[in-house]
């Protein structure tokens, strides 16, 4: 075995902590390495989600119980799983530590309204954070309701690991997988240095996750093929899970793959640790983020701060091109501290004009355009870069749009529209559709975007960019894990304008393309029904209220003479089809 990292761990007796989302994940994905390291240094396995919650259960939870052979008793199942876990690690002399938190399928909403509480007696899904497995749990989108839980997990892990000056954390890569895996990964990356992520087995087989597809988020450090007999004995102890994991029988043993998240390249190293990075990884894409603004207000600061909090990637340039409203000195100073290159235009220009201006300044591989009131998640930019890493044929990447926490009841109604639109965008044609191309966050391969001829008077510029990319032979990918969050209009009047503008998109853009784009606007019925139903399960009355808003904005659509304005206030609209 010739592995610099592992050799250094053994030579220096560096403690290793394997953070397992569920009671079998670490054994499944890293059992061979755990078995080997346990013979040479301190190894601890920490299981995070090891409990269920009281009845009643969701339909997805009941299906999981039946799959495991436990009918309708989650407590009995998890008791059996904890015993299985002890037996599995007992074969190599390790006693796992359980944090005792509820699995995603059993996590309830922290606050439930009286209406939802009443409805949950009929359909328990109304009281759960993740009411369905396929749409919510397997979708991998961590709910905002889990933010406090993430802090709690981080605090618990800090108590256990923080006393060690030197350590390695092993946790899931969490690409196209269970939401609990994503949550654990993000907590580890946020709270610790020296993190190595494993390829999630057997999800990597089902989802086709290979080192080539992982892309910009992480780089391969090493593969592990030793101690597979010990691993097989460990995995075979999880008897309640074997049928669900391996329905065809037998336990396929493949090489374990370990990655380094790219953020590791900029983190401080612990003294004496010489084994962090694999310098053989391919060149990372260079990135510029550009923000056009006409308002220059305080909203710019949290937007830039959220971008600067990105993990897993390096942002080379951050441009802001502003006009119309002067930026106050205190905001200028803060932007300067955040490394922003600020450009002021004395003459007001359209959104398109400012985009062209920033594109002309861009010298990086990737150009990302966003807006002045958008909040980025920590891994948003890394997920964008990962999509481009698929290959040069990918020329455009769209991000998922989610609403910020609503401050009023009306905002919560419009938030329904944002989520429904987001689901439609994700479900429809694998995310390759005009609806997913939102100007809230659009990314381009710079050299390809330079070919675009964009009329400055265009109103629906984001959809135009999607069709232009397609017309020129480009390929768009929808990065569903690349999430940006937006605020909502405060009144129905504010919503009416952007909704009216959206409604004329097909008519407006048809003039700019030779091919008929009408078919591109036909949302498949099953996609729309699926998206609305998923939202209705969680927010029935707000969903019905949004249907009313949707109908109103159709009935009261503004005339084109009032909305044919390329200077439209783009920063204050809802990102929905309503």
C-alpha positions in Angstrom: 0.0 0.0 0.0 1.6 3.3 -1.2 -0.5 6.2 0.1 1.1 9.3 1.4 -2.0 10.5 3.4 -2.6 7.1 5.0 1.1 6.6 5.7 1.2 9.9 7.4 -1.9 9.2 9.5 -0.3 6.0 10.7 3.2 7.4 11.2 1.9 10.4 13.2 -0.9 8.5 14.9 -3.5 11.1 13.8 -7.0 10.4 15.1 -9.6 9.7 12.4 -13.3 10.5 12.8 -15.8 8.9 10.4 -19.1 10.9 10.5 -21.8 8.6 9.3 -25.2 10.1 8.5 -27.0 6.8 9.3 -26.2 3.7 11.1 -24.7 1.9 8.0 -23.3 4.6 5.8 -19.7 4.7 7.0 -19.4 0.9 6.9 -20.9 0.8 3.4 -18.7 3.5 1.9 -15.5 3.4 4.0 -15.6 0.0 5.8 -12.3 -1.2 4.3 -10.4 1.9 5.3 -12.0 2.0 8.7 -10.9 -1.6 9.3 -7.3 -0.9 8.3 -6.9 2.4 10.2 -8.4 0.9 13.4 -5.4 -1.3 13.6 -2.9 1.6 13.6 -4.5 4.7 15.1 -7.5 6.0 17.0 -10.7 5.6 14.9 -14.1 6.8 16.0 -17.4 6.3 14.1 -20.0 8.9 14.9 -23.6 8.1 13.7 -25.7 11.2 13.4 -29.3 10.2 12.6 -30.1 7.1 14.7 -33.7 7.6 15.9 -37.3 7.8 14.7 -40.1 10.0 16.0 -43.5 8.9 17.5 -46.4 7.9 15.3 -48.2 8.7 13.0 -45.8 8.1 10.1 -45.8 9.3 6.5 -46.6 7.0 3.7 -42.9 7.0 2.7 -41.8 6.1 6.3 -44.3 3.3 6.3 -43.0 2.0 3.0 -39.4 2.1 4.4 -40.6 0.1 7.5 -42.2 -2.5 5.3 -39.1 -2.8 3.2 -37.1 -3.5 6.3 -39.6 -6.0 7.6 -40.9 -4.0 10.5 -44.5 -3.3 9.5 -45.4 -0.2 11.6 -42.9 0.0 14.4 -40.1 2.5 13.8 -38.7 2.3 17.3 -38.2 -1.4 17.0 -36.5 -0.9 13.6 -34.0 1.7 14.9 -33.4 -0.4 18.0 -32.4 -3.3 15.7 -30.3 -1.0 13.5 -28.3 0.3 16.5 -27.7 -3.3 17.6 -26.6 -4.2 14.0 -24.2 -1.2 14.0 -22.6 -2.4 17.3 -22.2 -5.9 15.9 -20.7 -4.6 12.6 -18.1 -2.4 14.2 -17.6 -5.0 17.0 -15.9 -7.2 14.4 -13.0 -4.7 14.2 -13.0 -3.6 17.8 -14.8 -0.2 17.5 -17.8 1.0 19.5 -19.7 3.7 17.5 -21.1 6.8 19.1 -24.7 7.8 18.4 -25.9 11.5 18.4 -29.5 10.3 18.7 -31.1 12.6 16.1 -34.1 11.8 14.0 -33.7 10.5 10.5 -35.1 12.8 7.7 -38.2 10.7 7.1 -39.1 11.1 10.8 -38.2 14.8 11.3 -41.2 17.0 12.1 -41.6 20.7 11.5 -40.5 22.6 14.6 -43.6 24.8 14.5 -46.9 23.6 13.1 -49.9 25.8 12.6 -53.3 24.8 14.0 -54.5 24.2 10.4 -51.6 21.9 9.6 -52.0 20.1 13.0 -55.6 19.4 12.1 -54.8 18.2 8.6 -52.0 16.0 9.9 -54.5 13.9 11.7 -55.8 12.9 8.2 -52.5 13.0 6.3 -49.4 13.0 8.6 -47.3 14.4 5.8 -48.5 18.0 6.7 -46.4 17.9 9.9 -43.1 16.7 8.5 -40.1 18.6 7.1 -39.6 16.0 4.4 -43.0 14.5 3.7 -42.0 12.2 0.8 -38.9 10.2 0.1 -38.6 10.6 -3.7 -39.3 14.3 -3.9 -38.0 15.6 -0.6 -35.5 13.2 0.9 -33.9 11.8 -2.2 -33.9 15.3 -3.8 -31.0 16.3 -1.6 -32.3 19.9 -0.8 -31.7 20.7 2.9 -34.8 22.5 4.2 -34.4 25.8 6.0 -36.1 24.1 9.0 -32.9 22.1 9.4 -30.7 25.1 10.0 -30.9 24.9 13.7 -30.3 21.1 13.5 -27.2 21.8 11.5 -25.9 24.1 14.2 -26.7 21.5 16.8 -24.8 18.8 14.9 -21.8 21.1 14.4 -21.8 21.8 18.2 -21.9 18.2 19.1 -19.1 17.2 16.8 -17.0 20.1 18.0 -17.4 18.8 21.6 -16.1 15.4 20.5 -13.4 16.4 18.0 -12.4 19.9 19.2 -10.1 18.6 21.9 -7.8 17.1 19.3 -5.2 19.4 17.8 -4.7 17.1 14.8 -7.3 14.9 13.2 -8.9 13.8 9.9 -12.6 14.0 9.3 -14.2 11.5 6.9 -17.8 12.2 5.7 -20.0 11.7 2.6 -19.4 13.3 -0.8 -23.2 13.5 -1.0 -23.7 14.0 -4.7 -27.2 13.1 -6.0 -28.1 11.4 -2.7 -30.0 11.5 0.6 -30.6 14.9 2.2 -29.1 13.7 5.5 -25.8 13.0 3.6 -25.8 16.5 2.2 -26.5 18.0 5.7 -23.7 16.0 7.3 -21.2 17.0 4.6 -22.1 20.7 4.8 -21.8 20.6 8.6 -18.3 19.0 8.4 -17.0 21.4 5.8 -18.3 24.4 7.7 -16.9 23.4 11.1 -13.7 21.6 10.4 -10.5 21.6 8.5 -8.8 18.4 7.2 -12.0 16.9 5.7 -11.9 13.9 3.3 -15.1 12.8 1.7 -16.0 9.3 0.5 -18.0 8.3 -2.5 -21.4 7.2 -1.2 -22.0 3.5 -1.7 -24.2 2.1 -3.1 -25.7 5.5 -4.3 -22.7 5.9 -6.5 -23.7 2.8 -8.5 -27.4 3.8 -8.8 -26.6 7.5 -9.7 -23.6 6.8 -11.9 -21.3 9.0 -9.7 -17.7 8.7 -11.0 -14.6 10.8 -10.3 -15.1 12.4 -13.7 -18.6 13.5 -12.9 -17.7 14.9 -9.4 -15.9 17.8 -11.1 -15.1 21.0 -9.4 -16.6 20.2 -6.0 -13.9 17.7 -5.1 -10.7 16.0 -6.4 -9.8 12.4 -6.1 -7.2 11.8 -3.3 -7.0 8.0 -3.4 -8.8 4.8 -3.8 -8.9 1.9 -1.4 -9.2 -1.8 -2.2 -7.7 -3.5 0.9 -9.6 -5.1 3.9 -12.6 -5.9 1.8 -13.2 -9.2 3.6 -13.6 -7.3 6.9 -15.8 -4.8 5.1 -18.1 -7.5 3.8 -18.4 -9.0 7.3 -19.3 -5.6 8.6 -21.9 -4.8 6.0 -23.5 -8.3 6.3 -24.4 -7.4 9.9 -26.9 -4.8 8.7 -29.6 -7.5 8.1 -32.5 -5.1 8.2 -31.1 -3.0 5.3 -29.6 -5.7 3.0 -32.8 -6.3 1.0 -33.4 -2.6 0.3 -29.7 -1.9 -0.5 -29.0 -5.0 -2.6 -32.4 -6.4 -3.9 -30.7 -8.8 -6.3 -28.8 -10.4 -3.5 -25.1 -10.4 -2.7 -22.9 -7.4 -1.6 -21.0 -5.9 -4.5 -17.6 -4.7 -3.3 -16.0 -2.0 -5.3 -13.0 0.2 -4.6 -13.7 2.9 -2.1 -13.0 6.4 -3.5 -11.9 9.3 -1.4 -11.9 13.0 -2.4 -10.7 16.3 -1.1 -13.2 19.2 -1.3 -11.5 22.0 -3.1 -12.0 24.4 -0.2 -9.2 22.5 1.4 -6.7 24.1 -0.8 -7.2 27.5 0.9 -7.6 26.3 4.5 -4.9 26.6 7.2 -3.0 23.4 7.8 -2.3 22.0 11.2 1.4 22.2 12.1 3.3 19.1 11.1 0.7 17.8 8.8 2.2 17.4 5.3 -0.3 15.3 3.6 -3.3 17.4 2.7 -3.5 17.9 -1.0 -3.1 15.9 -4.1 -1.4 18.4 -6.5 -2.0 16.3 -9.5 -5.7 17.4 -9.9 -6.7 19.1 -13.0 -6.7 22.9 -13.3 -9.6 24.5 -11.6 -11.9 26.7 -13.6 -11.5 30.4 -13.0 -14.6 32.3 -12.1 -16.0 35.8 -12.3 -19.2 36.8 -10.7 -20.9 40.0 -12.0 -23.8 42.0 -10.4 -25.5 44.8 -12.3 -27.4 47.2 -10.1 -29.4 50.4 -10.3 -30.2 50.7 -6.6 -26.8 50.5 -4.8 -28.5 49.9 -1.5 -27.6 47.9 1.6 -28.9 44.7 -0.1 -25.7 44.5 -2.0 -23.7 43.8 1.1 -25.4 40.5 2.2 -25.4 39.4 -1.4 -21.6 39.8 -1.7 -21.1 38.4 1.8 -23.0 35.2 0.8 -20.9 34.9 -2.3 -17.7 35.3 -0.3 -18.8 32.6 2.1 -18.7 30.0 -0.8 -17.0 26.7 -0.1 -15.3 24.3 -2.4 -14.2 26.8 -5.0 -12.1 29.9 -5.6 -13.9 33.1 -7.0 -11.3 35.0 -9.0 -13.2 38.3 -9.6 -16.3 39.9 -8.2 -17.6 42.8 -10.3 -20.4 45.3 -9.6 -21.5 47.7 -12.3 -23.8 50.4 -11.0 -25.7 53.4 -12.2 -28.7 55.6 -11.3 -28.6 55.4 -7.5 -25.2 56.5 -5.9 -23.7 54.0 -3.6 -23.2 55.4 -0.1 -19.5 55.6 1.1 -20.0 53.1 4.0 -21.3 50.5 1.5 -18.4 51.3 -0.9 -16.0 50.7 1.9 -17.6 47.4 2.8 -17.6 46.3 -0.8 -13.9 47.2 -1.1 -13.2 45.1 2.0 -15.0 42.2 0.3 -12.8 42.4 -2.7 -15.3 43.9 -5.1 -14.3 45.7 -8.3 -16.9 48.5 -8.4 -17.6 50.3 -11.7 -19.9 53.4 -11.8 -21.6 54.5 -15.0 -22.8 58.1 -15.1 -25.4 57.3 -17.7 -28.0 54.8 -16.8 -28.1 51.6 -18.9 -30.2 48.5 -19.2 -29.5 45.2 -17.5 -28.3 43.9 -20.8 -25.9 46.8 -21.3 -24.3 46.2 -17.9 -24.0 42.5 -18.6 -22.2 43.3 -21.8 -19.9 45.7 -19.9 -19.0 43.0 -17.3 -18.5 40.3 -20.0 -16.0 42.6 -21.8 -14.1 42.9 -18.5 -14.2 39.1 -17.8 -11.0 37.2 -18.4 -11.9 34.0 -16.6 -13.3 30.7 -17.8 -16.7 31.1 -16.3 -18.9 34.2 -16.0 -21.8 34.1 -13.4 -24.4 36.9 -13.4 -26.6 37.4 -10.4 -28.6 40.3 -8.9 -28.2 42.7 -6.0 -30.7 41.1 -3.6 -29.9 37.4 -4.0 -28.4 35.2 -1.3 -26.1 32.3 -2.2 -25.9 29.0 -0.3 -22.3 28.0 0.6 -21.9 25.4 -2.1 -23.8 27.3 -4.9 -20.8 28.3 -6.9 -19.0 25.0 -6.4 -22.1 23.2 -7.8 -22.1 25.6 -10.8 -18.4 24.8 -11.5 -19.1 21.1 -11.1 -21.7 21.3 -13.9 -19.2 23.0 -16.2 -16.6 20.3 -15.4 -18.7 17.8 -17.3 -17.0 19.1 -20.4 -16.5 21.9 -22.9 -19.9 21.2 -24.5 -21.6 22.6 -21.4 -21.9 26.3 -22.1 -24.6 27.5 -19.7 -25.7 26.5 -16.2 -28.8 27.5 -14.4 -29.3 27.4 -10.6 -32.3 26.5 -8.4 -34.3 29.4 -7.0 -35.8 29.2 -3.5 -37.6 31.9 -1.5 -36.1 33.6 1.6 -38.2 33.2 4.8 -41.4 35.1 4.2 -42.0 38.1 6.5 -45.7 38.5 5.7 -48.6 36.2 4.7 -48.7 37.6 1.2 -45.0 36.9 0.8 -45.6 33.3 1.9 -48.2 33.0 -0.8 -45.8 34.2 -3.5 -43.2 31.8 -2.1 -45.4 29.0 -3.2 -45.1 30.2 -6.8 -41.3 30.3 -6.5 -41.2 26.7 -5.2 -43.7 25.4 -7.8 -41.8 27.1 -10.6 -38.5 25.7 -9.3 -39.9 22.2 -9.2 -41.3 22.5 -12.7 -37.9 23.8 -13.9 -36.1 20.9 -12.3 -38.6 18.1 -13.4 -39.1 19.3 -17.0 -36.6 17.8 -19.5 -34.0 17.3 -16.8 -33.9 21.0 -16.1 -33.1 22.0 -19.7 -35.9 24.5 -20.3 -36.4 28.2 -20.5 -38.1 28.3 -17.1 -34.9 27.2 -15.3 -33.0 30.0 -16.9 -33.6 32.7 -14.3 -31.7 35.9 -14.3 -31.3 35.5 -10.5 -28.3 33.4 -11.2 -27.1 32.4 -14.7 -23.7 31.1 -15.6 -21.9 30.9 -18.9 -18.7 29.6 -20.4 -17.2 33.1 -21.1 -15.8 32.4 -24.6 -19.1 31.0 -25.8 -21.2 33.8 -24.3 -19.0 36.3 -26.2 -20.7 35.0 -29.4 -24.2 36.2 -28.2 -25.7 39.2 -29.9 -28.1 40.5 -27.2 -30.5 43.3 -28.0 -30.4 45.9 -25.3 -34.1 46.6 -25.5 -35.0 43.0 -24.6 -37.4 42.5 -21.7 -37.2 38.8 -21.0 -33.5 38.7 -21.3 -32.9 35.5 -19.2 -35.2 33.4 -21.5 -33.5 35.1 -24.5 -30.1 33.9 -23.3 -31.4 30.4 -22.9 -32.7 30.3 -26.5 -29.6 32.0 -27.9 -27.4 29.5 -26.2 -29.4 26.7 -27.7 -29.5 28.3 -31.2 -25.7 28.6 -31.3 -25.3 24.9 -30.4 -24.6 25.3 -26.7 -25.8 22.9 -24.0 -27.4 24.0 -20.7 -27.3 22.1 -17.5 -29.5 22.7 -14.5 -27.5 22.5 -11.3 -30.3 21.6 -8.9 -28.0 21.7 -5.9 -26.8 25.2 -6.8 -29.3 27.2 -4.8 -29.9 31.0 -4.5 -32.5 32.5 -2.3 -34.7 35.5 -3.1 -37.1 37.9 -1.5 -40.7 38.4 -2.7 -42.9 41.4 -3.7 -44.7 43.0 -0.9 -48.0 43.6 -2.6 -50.2 42.2 -5.4 -49.5 45.4 -7.4 -45.7 44.7 -7.3 -46.4 41.2 -8.5 -48.6 42.2 -11.4 -45.8 43.9 -13.4 -43.3 41.1 -13.5 -46.0 38.5 -14.0 -47.3 40.5 -17.0 -43.8 40.7 -18.4 -43.4 36.9 -18.1 -46.7 36.4 -19.9 -45.5 38.2 -23.0 -42.2 36.3 -23.2 -43.2 33.9 -26.0 -44.6 36.8 -28.1 -41.6 39.0 -27.5 -38.8 36.4 -28.1 -40.4 34.9 -31.2 -39.3 37.9 -33.1 -35.7 37.2 -32.4 -35.4 33.6 -33.5 -35.9 32.0 -36.9 -37.1 28.7 -35.5 -40.5 28.5 -33.9 -40.0 28.5 -30.1 -43.7 28.0 -29.2 -43.2 24.3 -28.3 -40.5 25.4 -25.8 -43.2 27.1 -23.7 -45.5 24.1 -23.4 -45.1 22.8 -19.9 -46.0 19.1 -19.8 -49.2 18.6 -17.8 -47.8 15.8 -15.5 -44.8 18.0 -14.6 -47.1 20.9 -13.5 -49.4 18.6 -11.6 -46.5 16.9 -9.8 -45.0 20.2 -8.8 -48.3 21.7 -7.5 -49.2 18.5 -5.7 -45.8 18.4 -3.9 -46.4 22.0 -2.7 -50.0 21.4 -1.8 -49.0 18.5 0.6 -46.9 21.0 2.6 -48.9 24.2 2.3 -52.5 23.5 1.2 -54.1 26.8 1.9 -51.2 28.9 0.7 -51.2 26.9 -2.5 -54.9 27.5 -3.1 -54.3 31.2 -2.3 -51.5 31.3 -4.9 -53.8 29.8 -7.5 -56.0 32.8 -6.9 -53.0 35.2 -7.3 -52.1 33.3 -10.5 -55.6 33.7 -11.9 -55.7 37.4 -11.0 -52.4 38.2 -12.7 -53.7 36.4 -15.8 -57.0 38.3 -15.8 -55.4 41.7 -15.1 -52.3 41.5 -17.2 -50.9 44.9 -18.0 -50.9 46.1 -21.6 -47.6 45.7 -23.4 -47.2 49.5 -23.6 -46.8 49.6 -19.8 -44.3 46.7 -19.5 -42.2 47.0 -22.7 -39.4 48.6 -20.7 -35.9 47.2 -20.5 -35.3 49.3 -17.4 -37.7 47.2 -15.4 -37.0 46.8 -11.7 -35.5 43.3 -11.9 -34.5 43.1 -8.3 -37.9 43.2 -6.8 -39.9 40.5 -8.6 -41.0 37.0 -7.7 -39.3 34.2 -9.6 -42.5 32.3 -10.5 -44.8 31.8 -13.4 -47.5 33.7 -11.7 
